Amino acid sequence: MAAVTHTNEPGANRAPWLTLKYREMLEAWLFISPTFIGFLVFFLGPLVAIFYYSMTEWNLLSQQAAFVGLHNFNDALLVNPDFWHVVRNSVIFAVGLVPFNMALALTLALALSRPFFGVVFFRTVFFAPVVTSAIAWAIVWKFLLQGEGGVINQMLALVGIDGPNWLRDPNWAMAAVIVTRVIKMVGLNMILYIAALQAIPRDYEEAARLEGASRWQIFRMIIWPLLAPTTLIIMVLTTIGSFKVFDHIYQMTGGGPENGTLVLAFYIYQQGFKFFNVGYASALAIIMFVIVMALTLVQVMLRRKEME
């Protein structure tokens, strides 16, 4: 009878396909699987679903859906006059918020980028609203901006100014929301600008001063061009954020008065969760995505040309 030989070599009893290469690949997939599953469930899945829903007439209340193709897009772009009014409000909000936010953030960054006594305190004060609850922030400002009982109007009355009911006056509601949003988020852009300013070598400024350059010339010819990459990032992020604004509108004005602050994000919420037109709301969301993407690409192209 032939003797049975046993092999004690490492890997002899291991599956032939489970080589070192495949083990490393398997371990890598196991490590990234939580993030990958989250991406599929919370991003890619809803993204595919919203494209499907945009081509249906689905009422969330009755749970009845019918495929209508591009009817929702045609209705929004060519039939519904409210859509273009909402887009106009969104553009006004973005045009008012983005330059104001960036200019204020850069001014604060220039003032707080150099070390001096109390600089950490002032940076904390201006950054604190960023980490404050947006709903709590909006509630506080809603009380501050009331008519005669609001703190802002009471302070104006001390100097003889009769302030309006900021959030109920069609001429002032949009401006009031823009200002409160800028104050809420300017600290984030300020920190980004401070980081960029501190990364600029001081040798450039010292050499310019030796050549007799003024502070304005140093800023315009040296600092501002070197801030171009950071400015592009801030501009893109702030523009995207301005079109996604929802909490301030929801809490402070509800889209009023007379739909004067009804922006696209809040309009999508109304259609989907107030009127239960999920298909139409999904089409509006895709249109907003296209608008934001187009504005982002335009900004990137313009900044690249300016940098070149």
C-alpha positions as CSV (number, residue, x, y, z in Angstrom):
1,M,0.0,0.0,0.0
2,A,1.4,3.3,-1.0
3,A,2.2,5.7,1.8
4,V,0.2,8.9,2.1
5,T,2.4,12.0,2.2
6,H,1.3,15.2,3.9
7,T,2.6,18.6,2.8
8,N,3.2,21.1,5.5
9,E,4.2,23.9,3.1
10,P,2.5,27.3,3.8
11,G,-0.5,27.9,1.6
12,A,-0.8,24.3,0.5
13,N,-4.4,24.0,1.9
14,R,-5.4,27.4,0.8
15,A,-7.7,28.0,-2.1
16,P,-5.6,28.3,-5.3
17,W,-7.3,31.7,-6.3
18,L,-6.7,33.3,-2.9
19,T,-3.2,34.5,-3.7
20,L,-1.6,37.5,-2.1
21,K,-2.9,39.8,-4.9
22,Y,-6.5,38.7,-4.4
23,R,-6.2,38.8,-0.6
24,E,-5.0,42.4,-0.8
25,M,-7.8,43.3,-3.2
26,L,-10.4,41.7,-1.0
27,E,-9.1,43.5,2.1
28,A,-9.2,46.8,0.2
29,W,-12.8,46.3,-0.9
30,L,-13.7,45.4,2.7
31,F,-12.2,48.6,3.9
32,I,-14.0,50.8,1.4
33,S,-17.3,48.9,1.4
34,P,-19.0,51.1,4.1
35,T,-18.3,54.2,2.1
36,F,-19.1,52.5,-1.2
37,I,-22.4,51.2,0.1
38,G,-23.2,54.6,1.5
39,F,-22.5,56.1,-1.9
40,L,-24.8,53.7,-3.6
41,V,-27.6,54.0,-1.1
42,F,-27.5,57.7,-0.4
43,F,-26.1,59.2,-3.6
44,L,-26.2,57.1,-6.7
45,G,-29.5,55.4,-5.9
46,P,-31.4,58.6,-5.3
47,L,-29.7,60.2,-8.3
48,V,-31.0,57.5,-10.6
49,A,-34.4,57.5,-8.9
50,I,-34.8,61.2,-9.3
51,F,-34.2,60.9,-13.1
52,Y,-36.9,58.2,-13.3
53,Y,-39.3,60.2,-11.1
54,S,-38.8,63.3,-13.2
55,M,-40.4,61.4,-16.1
56,T,-43.5,60.4,-14.2
57,E,-46.6,62.1,-12.9
58,W,-46.5,60.7,-9.4
59,N,-48.7,62.0,-6.6
60,L,-47.1,61.2,-3.2
61,L,-50.5,61.3,-1.5
62,S,-52.4,58.9,-3.7
63,Q,-49.3,56.9,-4.6
64,Q,-50.4,56.8,-8.3
65,A,-47.7,57.2,-10.9
66,A,-47.9,57.4,-14.7
67,F,-45.0,57.7,-17.2
68,V,-45.2,61.1,-19.0
69,G,-41.7,61.4,-20.5
70,L,-40.5,65.0,-20.7
71,H,-43.8,66.6,-19.9
72,N,-42.6,67.9,-16.5
73,F,-39.6,69.6,-18.1
74,N,-41.8,71.1,-20.8
75,D,-44.3,72.3,-18.2
76,A,-41.6,74.0,-16.1
77,L,-39.7,75.6,-18.9
78,L,-42.5,76.6,-21.3
79,V,-45.8,76.6,-19.5
80,N,-45.6,77.4,-15.8
81,P,-44.9,81.2,-15.4
82,D,-44.1,80.7,-11.7
83,F,-40.9,78.7,-12.6
84,W,-39.1,81.7,-14.2
85,H,-40.2,83.9,-11.4
86,V,-38.6,81.5,-9.0
87,V,-35.4,81.3,-11.1
88,R,-35.3,85.1,-11.2
89,N,-35.5,85.2,-7.4
90,S,-32.7,82.6,-7.1
91,V,-30.5,84.6,-9.4
92,I,-31.1,87.8,-7.5
93,F,-30.3,85.9,-4.2
94,A,-27.1,84.6,-5.7
95,V,-26.0,87.9,-7.3
96,G,-26.6,89.6,-4.0
97,L,-25.1,87.0,-1.7
98,V,-21.9,85.9,-3.6
99,P,-20.1,89.2,-4.1
100,F,-21.2,90.5,-0.7
101,N,-20.0,87.4,1.1
102,M,-16.7,87.2,-0.7
103,A,-15.9,90.9,-0.3
104,L,-16.7,90.8,3.4
105,A,-14.8,87.6,3.9
106,L,-11.7,89.0,2.2
107,T,-11.9,92.2,4.2
108,L,-12.1,90.3,7.5
109,A,-9.3,88.0,6.4
110,L,-7.0,90.9,5.5
111,A,-7.7,92.4,8.9
112,L,-7.3,89.2,10.9
113,S,-4.5,87.4,9.0
114,R,-1.7,89.1,10.9
115,P,-1.0,88.3,14.6
116,F,-2.1,90.9,17.2
117,F,-3.6,90.8,20.6
118,G,-7.1,89.3,20.5
119,V,-6.9,88.0,17.0
120,V,-8.0,84.5,18.0
121,F,-11.0,86.0,19.8
122,F,-12.1,88.0,16.7
123,R,-11.7,85.0,14.4
124,T,-13.8,82.9,16.8
125,V,-16.5,85.6,16.9
126,F,-16.8,85.8,13.1
127,F,-16.6,82.0,12.7
128,A,-19.1,81.1,15.4
129,P,-22.2,81.6,13.3
130,V,-21.0,79.0,10.8
131,V,-21.3,76.2,13.4
132,T,-24.5,77.6,14.8
133,S,-27.8,75.8,14.0
134,A,-29.2,77.4,10.8
135,I,-32.8,77.1,12.1
136,A,-31.9,78.7,15.5
137,W,-30.0,81.5,13.6
138,A,-33.0,82.1,11.4
139,I,-35.4,82.2,14.3
140,V,-33.3,84.7,16.2
141,W,-33.0,87.0,13.2
142,K,-36.8,86.6,12.5
143,F,-37.4,88.2,15.9
144,L,-34.7,90.9,15.4
145,L,-36.2,92.0,12.0
146,Q,-39.8,92.3,13.1
147,G,-41.7,95.6,12.7
148,E,-42.0,98.0,15.6
149,G,-41.2,95.2,18.1
150,G,-37.9,94.2,16.5
151,V,-34.6,95.1,18.0
152,I,-33.2,96.4,14.7
153,N,-36.1,98.9,14.3
154,Q,-35.9,99.9,17.9
155,M,-32.2,100.8,17.5
156,L,-33.0,102.7,14.3
157,A,-35.8,104.6,16.1
158,L,-33.2,105.9,18.6
159,V,-31.6,107.9,15.7
160,G,-35.0,108.9,14.2
161,I,-35.3,106.3,11.5
162,D,-38.6,104.4,11.0
163,G,-37.5,101.0,9.8
164,P,-39.9,98.8,7.8
165,N,-41.1,95.3,8.7
166,W,-38.1,93.8,7.0
167,L,-39.5,90.3,6.3
168,R,-43.0,91.4,5.4
169,D,-42.1,94.2,3.0
170,P,-41.6,93.1,-0.6
171,N,-39.0,95.7,-1.1
172,W,-36.8,94.6,1.8
173,A,-37.5,90.9,2.4
174,M,-34.9,89.6,-0.1
175,A,-32.2,92.0,1.1
176,A,-32.9,91.0,4.7
177,V,-32.5,87.3,4.0
178,I,-29.3,87.9,2.0
179,V,-27.7,89.9,4.8
180,T,-28.6,87.3,7.5
181,R,-27.3,84.5,5.3
182,V,-24.0,86.4,4.6
183,I,-23.4,87.0,8.3
184,K,-24.1,83.3,8.9
185,M,-21.6,81.9,6.4
186,V,-19.0,84.6,5.9
187,G,-16.8,83.1,8.6
188,L,-16.1,80.0,6.6
189,N,-14.8,82.0,3.6
190,M,-12.9,84.2,5.9
191,I,-11.0,81.2,7.3
192,L,-10.2,80.0,3.7
193,Y,-8.9,83.4,2.8
194,I,-6.8,83.6,6.0
195,A,-5.2,80.3,5.2
196,A,-4.4,81.5,1.7
197,L,-3.0,84.8,2.9
198,Q,-0.7,83.1,5.4
199,A,0.7,80.8,2.7
200,I,1.9,83.8,0.7
201,P,5.6,84.4,1.3
202,R,6.3,87.7,3.0
203,D,9.4,88.2,0.8
204,Y,7.1,89.4,-2.1
205,E,5.6,92.2,0.0
206,E,8.9,93.2,1.4
207,A,10.5,93.4,-2.0
208,A,7.5,95.5,-3.3
209,R,7.8,97.9,-0.4
210,L,11.5,98.4,-1.1
211,E,10.6,99.3,-4.6
212,G,8.2,101.9,-3.2
213,A,4.9,100.1,-3.9
214,S,1.8,101.3,-1.9
215,R,-0.4,99.0,0.1
216,W,-3.1,99.1,-2.7
217,Q,-0.5,98.3,-5.3
218,I,0.9,95.4,-3.2
219,F,-2.7,94.0,-2.9
220,R,-3.6,94.5,-6.5
221,M,-0.4,93.3,-8.1
222,I,0.8,90.6,-5.7
223,I,-1.8,89.4,-3.1
224,W,-4.9,89.4,-5.3
225,P,-3.4,87.3,-8.1
226,L,-1.9,84.8,-5.7
227,L,-5.4,84.4,-4.1
228,A,-6.9,83.4,-7.5
229,P,-7.1,79.7,-6.8
230,T,-8.7,80.2,-3.4
231,T,-11.1,82.8,-4.8
232,L,-12.2,80.4,-7.5
233,I,-13.0,77.7,-4.9
234,I,-14.8,80.2,-2.6
235,M,-16.8,81.6,-5.6
236,V,-17.9,78.1,-6.8
237,L,-18.9,76.9,-3.3
238,T,-20.7,80.1,-2.4
239,T,-22.6,80.1,-5.7
240,I,-23.7,76.5,-5.2
241,G,-24.7,77.2,-1.6
242,S,-26.7,80.2,-2.7
243,F,-28.9,78.1,-5.0
244,K,-29.3,75.4,-2.3
245,V,-30.5,77.8,0.4
246,F,-33.6,76.4,2.1
247,D,-33.6,76.8,5.8
248,H,-33.4,80.6,5.9
249,I,-36.3,80.9,3.5
250,Y,-38.4,78.3,5.2
251,Q,-38.0,79.8,8.7
252,M,-37.9,83.5,8.0
253,T,-40.2,84.2,5.1
254,G,-41.8,81.0,3.8
255,G,-41.2,82.3,0.3
256,G,-43.1,85.5,0.9
257,P,-44.1,88.2,0.9
258,E,-45.9,87.9,-2.5
259,N,-43.5,85.1,-3.5
260,G,-40.7,87.7,-3.3
261,T,-38.2,85.3,-1.7
262,L,-39.5,82.1,-3.3
263,V,-36.2,80.5,-4.5
264,L,-35.8,77.3,-6.4
265,A,-34.8,75.0,-3.6
266,F,-37.8,76.1,-1.5
267,Y,-40.1,75.8,-4.6
268,I,-38.9,72.2,-5.1
269,Y,-39.8,71.5,-1.4
270,Q,-43.3,73.0,-1.9
271,Q,-44.0,71.0,-5.0
272,G,-42.7,67.7,-3.5
273,F,-43.9,67.8,0.1
274,K,-46.7,70.4,0.2
275,F,-48.4,69.7,-3.1
276,F,-47.1,66.1,-3.3
277,N,-46.1,66.5,-7.0
278,V,-43.0,64.3,-6.7
279,G,-42.5,63.9,-10.5
280,Y,-42.6,67.7,-11.1
281,A,-40.4,68.4,-8.1
282,S,-37.8,65.9,-9.4
283,A,-37.8,67.6,-12.8
284,L,-37.2,70.9,-11.0
285,A,-34.3,69.4,-9.0
286,I,-32.6,68.2,-12.2
287,I,-33.1,71.7,-13.8
288,M,-31.5,73.3,-10.7
289,F,-28.6,70.8,-11.0
290,V,-28.1,71.8,-14.6
291,I,-28.2,75.5,-13.8
292,V,-25.7,75.2,-10.9
293,M,-23.4,73.0,-13.0
294,A,-23.5,75.5,-15.9
295,L,-22.7,78.5,-13.6
296,T,-19.9,76.5,-12.0
297,L,-18.3,75.7,-15.4
298,V,-18.6,79.3,-16.5
299,Q,-16.9,80.5,-13.4
300,V,-14.1,78.0,-13.8
301,M,-13.5,79.0,-17.4
302,L,-13.5,82.7,-16.7
303,R,-11.1,82.4,-13.7
304,R,-8.8,80.2,-15.8
305,K,-8.7,82.8,-18.6
306,E,-8.0,85.5,-16.0
307,M,-5.2,83.5,-14.4
308,E,-3.6,82.8,-17.8
